[in-house]
Amino acid sequence: MKRTRAQMKAEMMREAEERINRLLDWQERAEKPTLSQIEDEVLAARRELSEELVRALLSGEEAGEPSEAPRCPECGQAMENKGKQPKLVESRVGELVIERSYYYCTRCGVGLFPPG
């Protein structure tokens, strides 16, 4: 079931607040950090937050799920749904582990995570 906008916003705000708190905790522990150290910490926090925001938007996204089983790209046979499986995806914001329906062709042995 797709989450409401308010639910997604609350989740994203919690993630942002958590990252900001970690950054402030680091600042309190650091003794006279250099500009480069501060930048490194901020960039790491930005990367982590970006990954979490993408995950939040992807989770429960109904558009990524096909309404019927896809056809095997090799033989054209309808593929069998093997349920949701984790998939490591390299995105522009970093590596993400997402759960998507996994389809398998019993004839060819080809597997895929739609939409591609």
C-alpha positions as CSV (number, residue, x, y, z in Angstrom):
1,M,0.0,0.0,0.0
2,K,1.3,3.4,-1.0
3,R,2.1,5.7,2.0
4,T,0.6,9.1,2.2
5,R,2.5,12.3,1.6
6,A,2.4,13.1,5.3
7,Q,3.8,9.7,6.2
8,M,6.6,10.0,3.7
9,K,7.4,13.6,4.9
10,A,7.5,12.5,8.5
11,E,9.9,9.7,7.6
12,M,12.2,12.0,5.6
13,M,12.2,14.6,8.4
14,R,13.3,11.9,10.9
15,E,16.1,10.9,8.6
16,A,17.3,14.5,8.1
17,E,17.1,15.2,11.8
18,E,19.1,12.1,12.6
19,R,21.8,13.0,10.1
20,I,22.0,16.6,11.5
21,N,22.2,15.3,15.1
22,R,25.1,13.1,14.1
23,L,26.9,16.0,12.4
24,L,26.4,18.2,15.5
25,D,27.6,15.3,17.8
26,W,30.7,15.1,15.6
27,Q,31.3,18.8,15.9
28,E,31.1,18.7,19.7
29,R,33.7,15.9,19.8
30,A,36.1,17.3,17.2
31,E,38.9,19.5,18.5
32,K,39.5,22.4,16.1
33,P,38.4,20.6,12.9
34,T,39.9,21.9,9.7
35,L,37.7,23.1,6.8
36,S,38.5,19.9,4.9
37,Q,37.4,17.8,7.9
38,I,34.1,19.7,8.2
39,E,33.5,19.4,4.5
40,D,34.2,15.6,4.6
41,E,31.7,15.2,7.4
42,V,29.0,17.3,5.6
43,L,29.6,15.5,2.3
44,A,29.2,12.1,4.1
45,A,26.0,13.3,5.8
46,R,24.7,14.6,2.5
47,R,25.4,11.3,0.8
48,E,23.7,9.3,3.5
49,L,20.7,11.6,3.5
50,S,20.4,11.5,-0.3
51,E,20.4,7.7,-0.2
52,E,17.8,7.6,2.5
53,L,15.5,10.1,0.6
54,V,15.7,8.0,-2.6
55,R,14.9,4.8,-0.6
56,A,12.0,6.5,1.1
57,L,10.6,7.6,-2.3
58,L,11.1,4.2,-3.8
59,S,9.6,2.1,-1.0
60,G,6.0,1.4,-1.7
61,E,6.3,2.9,-5.2
62,E,3.6,1.0,-7.1
63,A,4.7,2.3,-10.5
64,G,7.8,0.0,-10.3
65,E,5.7,-3.1,-10.1
66,P,4.3,-4.6,-13.3
67,S,0.6,-5.4,-13.3
68,E,1.2,-8.7,-15.1
69,A,4.2,-11.0,-15.3
70,P,6.8,-9.8,-17.8
71,R,7.8,-11.9,-20.8
72,C,11.3,-13.4,-21.0
73,P,13.6,-11.3,-23.1
74,E,15.1,-14.6,-24.5
75,C,12.1,-16.8,-25.3
76,G,9.0,-14.7,-24.8
77,Q,7.5,-17.0,-22.2
78,A,5.7,-15.4,-19.2
79,M,8.1,-15.2,-16.3
80,E,7.3,-16.6,-12.8
81,N,7.2,-14.2,-9.9
82,K,9.6,-15.3,-7.2
83,G,8.5,-12.7,-4.7
84,K,10.3,-9.6,-3.5
85,Q,14.1,-9.9,-3.3
86,P,16.7,-7.4,-2.3
87,K,18.6,-5.8,-5.2
88,L,21.8,-3.7,-5.0
89,V,21.5,-0.8,-7.3
90,E,24.2,1.7,-8.1
91,S,22.4,5.1,-8.4
92,R,23.6,8.6,-8.9
93,V,23.3,9.2,-5.1
94,G,25.2,6.0,-4.2
95,E,24.6,2.3,-3.7
96,L,21.0,1.4,-2.7
97,V,19.5,-1.9,-1.6
98,I,15.9,-1.9,-2.8
99,E,13.3,-4.7,-2.7
100,R,11.6,-5.5,-6.0
101,S,9.6,-8.4,-7.4
102,Y,12.0,-10.8,-9.0
103,Y,10.9,-12.8,-12.1
104,Y,12.4,-16.0,-13.4
105,C,12.0,-17.8,-16.7
106,T,11.8,-21.6,-16.0
107,R,12.6,-22.3,-19.6
108,C,15.7,-20.2,-20.1
109,G,16.9,-19.6,-16.6
110,V,16.8,-15.8,-17.1
111,G,15.9,-13.6,-14.1
112,L,15.1,-9.9,-13.9
113,F,13.9,-7.2,-11.6
114,P,11.4,-5.1,-13.6
115,P,11.2,-2.5,-14.9
116,G,14.6,-3.4,-16.3
